Amino acid sequence: MKIIYLAGGCFWGVEKYIALIPGVVNTSVGYANGNTENPSYEDVCRRGTGHAETVEVTYDEKVLPLTRLLDLYAEVIDPTSVNRQGGDVGTQYRTGVYYTDEADAAIIRGWLVLLGESLTAPVAVECEQLWNFYVAEEYHQDYLDKNPNGYCHIPQSKFERARNAGSARTHSAEELRERLTPMQFEVAINGATEPPFQNEYFDNFKAGIYVDIVSGTPLFVSTDKFESGCGWPAFAKPIDGALLKTLPDSSYGRVRTEVRSAQSGAHLGHVFDDGLPELGGLRYCINSASLRFVPQGDMEREGYGEYLPLIQ
C-alpha cells in the first residue's frame, strides 16, 4: 500500500469522492503542513495556523497508479485557483499534493507539468514534502456518510464518476490487441489517425450515444454531432468536459490540441475552434476507431439508459 496526501478545498467532499475510487483502501481527513501542533478545526479556520484541509489517502498502486489517482483528483479541483475552491476561501482551502516517499516527488512534478500544459492559467497546486499531518476531529471523518445532506462543494455527478473509475484500469497491450481491431488499436492506443471519409461513423447521424472503445465511457451524443465536411465524426461538445483530457500536440509541424479519454487515456482526435457558431464554435474531430456507437434503442439494455434524455 502507498500513502499520499491531497488538499483540494473542503475535505468533507474530497474525502467522500476519493474514498469511492476503486483502489483506494482508506481515507482520513486532517490538517497538513501548518505552523502549529495539534490544531483544532477552529484554529485552522480562524487563527491562521497555515494548515491545509487535507485527505490522507492509502491506496493500492497495483490497482490505482499514482498518476491515475492524481488525474481523478484534478477532476474535482480548480487547479488554477489560489486559496479558494468553490465558495470556500482561505489558505486552508488551497490545493496541494504532499508526499512522504521521495520517489513520488518526480512523478507528482511531472504530472503537474502535463497538467499545466493543458491550462491557460498558472497551476496553483502545491507539490511539497509532508511536514506534518494532524488527524481532524472525529465528526469530520466520513462526514458526508454521517450527514448525507451535508455541505459539499463537489457536484453529485462526480461521485458517480469516482465509483466508475475502475473501468479506466490499465489494460495490457495483449488484452487490447485481442479485443480491438488493428485500426482501433493503432488509433486509440498508438495515436494514429484513420483515413477521412473511410471510417465507420463520419456519415452516421442516427440517434444514439458514442462511447470510448476501450472503457465504454459515454463521451458524445448524436444530438451534438454535425456535418463538418472533414471526413471524420464532428461533435460540438462532449457529454461532460471532465470526460476528456486535452494535451498540446505539435506533431507534423502544426500546433493542435489533442483530445484523449480521461478514463482510459485512449487517443480520440483533436478539438478545433472552427465549429458551428450556433453550437458554441468548437469542433471535436474524433476518430471513428476510438468510438463505439450505441443506437438509441439499445441504450437501456446496454446500461446507458440514464443518457436517453440527452437525445430525446
MARLORO-169980 format. One line per 3 residues: their letters; for each residue x, y, z of C-alpha. Coordinates in pm, 1 decimal, padded with zeros to 6 digits, always signed. Last residue first. Example, Ala and Ser with C-alpha at 12.3 -4.5 7.8 and 13.67 -1.06 7.14 Angstrom:
BEGIN
sa = +01367.0,-00106.0,+00714.0 ~ +01230.0,-00450.0,+00780.0 $
This chain:
BEGIN
qil = -03499.8,+01262.1,-02668.6 ~ -03123.1,+01264.3,-02718.2 ~ -02994.8,+01386.9,-02383.5 $
ply = -03290.2,+01232.6,-02200.4 ~ -03156.0,+00887.3,-02301.1 ~ -02834.7,+00931.0,-02100.8 $
egy = -02962.9,+00748.6,-01790.4 ~ -03040.6,+00447.4,-02010.4 ~ -02673.8,+00376.2,-02082.2 $
ger = -02664.9,+00026.4,-01933.0 ~ -02655.2,-00179.9,-02252.0 ~ -03025.7,-00264.9,-02243.6 $
emd = -03125.4,+00098.2,-02189.8 ~ -02901.8,+00219.9,-02473.7 ~ -03008.4,-00035.5,-02733.2 $
gqp = -03294.7,+00156.7,-02895.0 ~ -03091.4,+00478.2,-02900.9 ~ -02816.7,+00310.9,-03100.4 $
vfr = -02481.1,+00251.0,-02924.2 ~ -02188.3,+00374.9,-03134.6 ~ -01841.5,+00259.3,-03037.0 $
lsa = -01559.2,+00511.0,-03053.3 ~ -01183.6,+00531.2,-03094.5 ~ -01198.3,+00383.9,-03445.4 $
sni = -01445.4,+00652.7,-03550.3 ~ -01170.5,+00909.5,-03498.4 ~ -01289.2,+01233.5,-03341.9 $
cyr = -01283.9,+01592.3,-03465.4 ~ -01430.9,+01786.5,-03174.0 ~ -01534.8,+02105.2,-03348.0 $
lgg = -01590.6,+02410.3,-03129.8 ~ -01789.9,+02724.4,-03214.2 ~ -02060.3,+02700.6,-02948.1 $
lep = -02338.0,+02528.0,-03138.3 ~ -02466.7,+02842.3,-03314.0 ~ -02109.4,+02928.9,-03407.1 $
lgd = -02061.6,+02595.2,-03590.2 ~ -01709.6,+02462.3,-03546.1 ~ -01380.5,+02625.2,-03640.3 $
dfv = -01229.5,+02633.5,-03290.5 ~ -01060.2,+02294.3,-03316.5 ~ -01050.2,+01982.5,-03097.9 $
hgl = -00836.0,+01681.7,-03182.1 ~ -00869.7,+01303.2,-03202.1 ~ -00968.2,+01024.9,-02962.6 $
hag = -00646.4,+00886.4,-02817.1 ~ -00729.6,+00645.2,-02535.0 ~ -00629.2,+00756.9,-02184.6 $
sqa = -00885.6,+00519.1,-02036.2 ~ -01097.7,+00745.4,-01816.5 ~ -00988.4,+01091.1,-01929.2 $
srv = -01044.1,+00993.9,-02291.3 ~ -00799.3,+01185.1,-02503.6 ~ -00824.1,+01501.4,-02712.9 $
etr = -00519.8,+01656.4,-02879.5 ~ -00498.4,+02031.1,-02917.3 ~ -00307.8,+02145.7,-03224.3 $
vrg = +00013.1,+02327.9,-03314.3 ~ +00136.5,+02205.2,-03650.0 ~ +00483.0,+02095.9,-03764.7 $
yss = +00374.6,+01736.8,-03813.6 ~ +00341.6,+01689.0,-03439.0 ~ +00297.6,+01988.4,-03208.0 $
dpl = +00018.4,+01843.3,-02994.0 ~ -00085.1,+02016.4,-02670.9 ~ -00298.4,+01793.7,-02444.8 $
tkl = -00668.9,+01779.9,-02369.7 ~ -00833.2,+01530.7,-02133.2 ~ -01195.9,+01434.3,-02180.7 $
lag = -01469.4,+01304.7,-01951.3 ~ -01443.1,+01619.7,-01738.7 ~ -01586.5,+01819.0,-02029.5 $
dip = -01916.5,+01637.7,-01987.6 ~ -02136.0,+01496.5,-02264.6 ~ -01877.1,+01617.5,-02512.6 $
kaf = -01923.3,+01925.8,-02731.5 ~ -01995.4,+02038.3,-03087.8 ~ -01916.8,+01695.8,-03232.0 $
apw = -01752.1,+01600.3,-03561.1 ~ -01715.9,+01243.5,-03687.9 ~ -01439.7,+01229.7,-03951.3 $
gcg = -01435.2,+01326.7,-04319.8 ~ -01377.8,+01698.8,-04262.6 ~ -01706.6,+01807.8,-04422.3 $
sef = -01833.3,+01938.8,-04089.2 ~ -02162.9,+01752.2,-04067.6 ~ -02284.2,+01772.6,-03708.3 $
kdt = -02291.4,+01561.8,-03392.1 ~ -02423.8,+01717.6,-03068.7 ~ -02762.8,+01544.0,-03091.3 $
svf = -02583.5,+01214.3,-03154.5 ~ -02434.8,+01203.0,-02807.0 ~ -02067.8,+01209.9,-02705.8 $
lpt = -01838.6,+01055.2,-02443.0 ~ -02007.3,+00764.2,-02263.5 ~ -01732.9,+00552.4,-02100.4 $
gsv = -01709.3,+00206.0,-02256.3 ~ -01350.3,+00165.1,-02135.4 ~ -01151.9,+00096.3,-02453.0 $
idv = -01386.4,+00193.2,-02739.6 ~ -01494.6,+00507.1,-02551.1 ~ -01868.9,+00555.5,-02603.3 $
yig = -02084.6,+00726.9,-02866.5 ~ -02456.1,+00760.6,-02789.1 ~ -02766.1,+00723.4,-03000.1 $
akf = -02987.3,+00872.3,-03268.1 ~ -02868.6,+00801.5,-03623.3 ~ -02645.5,+01057.9,-03791.9 $
ndf = -02371.3,+00827.7,-03921.6 ~ -02172.5,+00993.8,-04201.5 ~ -01829.5,+01001.9,-04031.6 $
yen = -01920.4,+00693.2,-03826.8 ~ -01741.3,+00390.6,-03969.6 ~ -01433.0,+00527.1,-04137.8 $
qfp = -01330.1,+00586.7,-04495.7 ~ -01435.6,+00950.3,-04536.9 ~ -01105.6,+01055.4,-04376.6 $
pet = -00844.4,+00782.0,-04326.4 ~ -00774.9,+00680.2,-03963.3 ~ -00532.2,+00876.9,-03749.6 $
agn = -00271.8,+00707.6,-03530.0 ~ -00236.5,+00768.3,-03155.4 ~ -00081.7,+00432.8,-03064.7 $
iav = -00356.2,+00315.5,-02829.2 ~ -00679.7,+00455.7,-02971.5 ~ -00570.2,+00486.6,-03335.4 $
efq = -00343.5,+00186.4,-03383.6 ~ -00559.2,-00038.6,-03164.8 ~ -00882.6,+00060.1,-03338.0 $
mpt = -00724.0,+00001.2,-03679.4 ~ -00595.5,-00344.5,-03580.7 ~ -00940.7,-00435.2,-03442.3 $
lre = -00973.2,-00428.3,-03065.6 ~ -01026.1,-00709.5,-02815.5 ~ -00725.0,-00930.6,-02878.7 $
rle = -00487.7,-00640.0,-02929.8 ~ -00631.6,-00479.9,-02614.8 ~ -00561.4,-00783.6,-02399.7 $
eas = -00206.5,-00816.4,-02528.9 ~ -00136.1,-00447.6,-02476.3 ~ -00238.8,-00484.9,-02114.8 $
htr = -00524.2,-00269.7,-01991.1 ~ -00467.1,-00022.3,-01709.5 ~ -00784.4,+00036.1,-01518.7 $
asg = -01018.4,+00301.5,-01651.4 ~ -01331.1,+00099.9,-01580.7 ~ -01236.6,+00125.2,-01213.7 $
anr = -01325.7,+00493.0,-01226.6 ~ -01694.3,+00404.3,-01212.7 ~ -01738.3,+00486.3,-00845.0 $
are = -01542.5,+00808.6,-00892.4 ~ -01764.1,+00916.1,-01182.1 ~ -02069.6,+00856.5,-00962.8 $
fks = -01917.1,+01086.9,-00701.9 ~ -01853.0,+01348.5,-00968.2 ~ -02221.3,+01363.9,-01058.9 $
qpi = -02301.0,+01487.8,-00707.9 ~ -02116.4,+01812.9,-00775.2 ~ -01829.3,+01888.7,-00531.3 $
hcy = -01876.3,+02187.3,-00296.5 ~ -02032.8,+01971.6,-00025.8 ~ -02248.7,+02075.4,+00269.1 $
gnp = -02434.0,+01797.0,+00446.1 ~ -02735.4,+01612.8,+00308.2 ~ -02583.9,+01267.2,+00359.3 $
nkd = -02455.0,+01362.4,+00708.2 ~ -02276.8,+01059.8,+00857.2 ~ -02160.8,+00939.1,+00516.4 $
lyd = -02088.0,+01300.8,+00424.6 ~ -01863.2,+01344.6,+00727.1 ~ -01654.8,+01031.9,+00676.5 $
qhy = -01420.7,+01174.2,+00945.0 ~ -01512.3,+01533.6,+01035.2 ~ -01702.2,+01431.1,+01349.6 $
eea = -01388.9,+01254.1,+01472.2 ~ -01179.5,+01570.1,+01495.4 ~ -00907.9,+01607.7,+01235.3 $
vyf = -00594.4,+01395.6,+01213.8 ~ -00279.3,+01607.5,+01232.8 ~ -00038.3,+01598.2,+00943.0 $
nwl = +00311.7,+01742.2,+00943.4 ~ +00593.1,+01832.4,+00709.1 ~ +00465.5,+01640.6,+00405.8 $
qec = +00705.3,+01700.3,+00118.5 ~ +00568.2,+01957.5,-00119.8 ~ +00389.3,+01991.2,-00451.3 $
eva = +00145.1,+02280.7,-00430.6 ~ -00137.6,+02315.9,-00682.5 ~ -00166.8,+02672.0,-00815.9 $
vpa = -00111.1,+02587.7,-01182.4 ~ -00067.8,+02901.5,-01391.8 ~ -00352.1,+02999.7,-01629.5 $
tls = -00432.7,+02875.0,-01981.8 ~ -00436.6,+02507.8,-01887.4 ~ -00347.8,+02185.6,-02071.3 $
egl = +00027.1,+02239.2,-02045.2 ~ -00009.2,+02297.1,-01672.4 ~ -00147.0,+01948.6,-01616.9 $
lvl = +00147.0,+01798.7,-01801.7 ~ +00389.5,+01991.6,-01581.8 ~ +00192.0,+01896.4,-01270.7 $
wgr = +00216.9,+01528.1,-01361.3 ~ +00593.3,+01557.5,-01394.6 ~ +00612.2,+01721.5,-01052.8 $
iia = +00398.1,+01447.1,-00898.9 ~ +00601.3,+01165.0,-01052.7 ~ +00929.6,+01330.5,-00951.3 $
ada = +00808.5,+01367.2,-00591.3 ~ +00677.2,+01011.7,-00562.4 ~ +01025.0,+00865.2,-00524.0 $
edt = +01075.2,+01094.9,-00224.5 ~ +00809.6,+00898.3,-00035.4 ~ +00628.9,+01115.5,+00219.7 $
yyv = +00431.7,+01321.0,-00031.5 ~ +00204.8,+01625.5,-00021.4 ~ -00016.1,+01717.4,-00317.6 $
gtr = -00169.3,+02060.6,-00275.9 ~ -00474.8,+02276.9,-00327.9 ~ -00555.3,+02570.1,-00103.4 $
yqt = -00865.5,+02560.1,+00117.5 ~ -00682.6,+02621.9,+00447.4 ~ -00536.6,+02935.7,+00290.7 $
gvd = -00883.8,+03087.2,+00282.3 ~ -01198.7,+03095.4,+00067.7 ~ -01472.9,+02832.8,+00032.9 $
ggq = -01735.7,+02903.8,-00234.9 ~ -01590.9,+02653.3,-00478.7 ~ -01224.5,+02605.9,-00401.5 $
rnv = -01012.3,+02900.7,-00289.5 ~ -00661.8,+02967.2,-00167.7 ~ -00532.7,+03031.2,-00519.9 $
stp = -00742.7,+02888.3,-00804.8 ~ -00555.1,+02746.4,-01105.0 ~ -00605.6,+02377.4,-01024.6 $
div = -00983.5,+02418.1,-00987.5 ~ -01049.4,+02092.1,-00809.4 ~ -01275.0,+01790.7,-00861.3 $
eay = -01131.6,+01648.8,-01185.7 ~ -00774.2,+01706.7,-01068.5 ~ -00815.2,+01436.4,-00803.3 $
ldl = -00906.4,+01187.6,-01077.1 ~ -00589.4,+01269.2,-01269.3 ~ -00391.2,+01248.2,-00945.3 $
lrt = -00522.3,+00897.4,-00876.5 ~ -00431.4,+00796.4,-01231.1 ~ -00081.4,+00938.1,-01187.7 $
lpl = -00042.0,+00749.0,-00860.1 ~ -00130.2,+00413.6,-01014.0 ~ -00458.1,+00261.0,-00889.9 $
vke = -00485.2,-00117.3,-00889.8 ~ -00117.8,-00201.9,-00848.2 ~ -00073.9,+00125.4,-00656.9 $
dyt = -00306.8,+00005.9,-00382.0 ~ -00415.3,+00319.1,-00197.8 ~ -00397.2,+00491.9,+00138.8 $
vev = -00512.8,+00850.8,+00107.8 ~ -00470.1,+01113.5,+00380.9 ~ -00712.4,+01391.3,+00293.6 $
tea = -00613.7,+01751.7,+00358.5 ~ -00755.2,+02077.1,+00491.3 ~ -00446.4,+02293.0,+00460.7 $
hgt = -00263.6,+02425.6,+00766.6 ~ -00124.3,+02778.0,+00788.8 ~ -00227.6,+02825.6,+01152.4 $
grr = -00413.0,+03147.5,+01075.0 ~ -00643.0,+03155.6,+01377.3 ~ -00991.6,+03131.9,+01231.1 $
cvd = -01034.7,+02822.0,+01014.1 ~ -00732.3,+02621.7,+01124.9 ~ -00774.3,+02707.6,+01491.9 $
eys = -01148.3,+02634.5,+01486.2 ~ -01082.5,+02296.0,+01328.1 ~ -00840.5,+02226.4,+01609.1 $
pne = -00464.7,+02240.0,+01572.7 ~ -00239.7,+01964.7,+01703.3 ~ +00090.9,+02144.9,+01660.4 $
tng = +00128.9,+02480.5,+01488.8 ~ +00278.6,+02609.1,+01163.1 ~ +00088.9,+02414.6,+00900.7 $
nay = +00178.2,+02145.7,+00651.3 ~ -00135.4,+01934.3,+00686.5 ~ -00466.9,+01934.0,+00873.3 $
gvs = -00682.1,+01625.0,+00879.2 ~ -00911.3,+01389.1,+00694.9 ~ -00889.4,+01011.9,+00679.7 $
tnv = -00900.5,+00774.0,+00386.9 ~ -00854.2,+00400.2,+00338.3 ~ -00805.5,+00140.2,+00066.0 $
vgp = -00833.0,+00344.7,-00252.3 ~ -00802.7,+00103.1,-00544.8 ~ -01150.9,+00170.5,-00682.2 $
ila = -01233.0,+00539.7,-00624.7 ~ -01519.1,+00591.0,-00378.2 ~ -01292.9,+00705.5,-00093.1 $
iyk = -01160.4,+00982.3,-00318.1 ~ -01501.9,+01143.6,-00362.3 ~ -01602.4,+01118.4,+00003.3 $
evg = -01267.5,+01255.5,+00117.6 ~ -01284.1,+01549.5,-00123.2 ~ -01638.6,+01629.4,-00016.2 $
wfc = -01565.1,+01666.1,+00354.0 ~ -01214.2,+01799.2,+00299.8 ~ -01325.5,+02147.3,+00198.5 $
gga = -01071.5,+02254.7,-00062.0 ~ -00848.4,+02016.4,-00253.5 ~ -00561.3,+01901.4,-00035.5 $
lyi = -00428.5,+01554.3,-00116.7 ~ -00189.9,+01347.0,+00097.2 ~ -00035.4,+01031.2,-00046.3 $
ikm = +00007.2,+00685.1,+00104.1 ~ +00106.4,+00359.6,-00067.2 ~ +00000.0,+00000.0,+00000.0 $
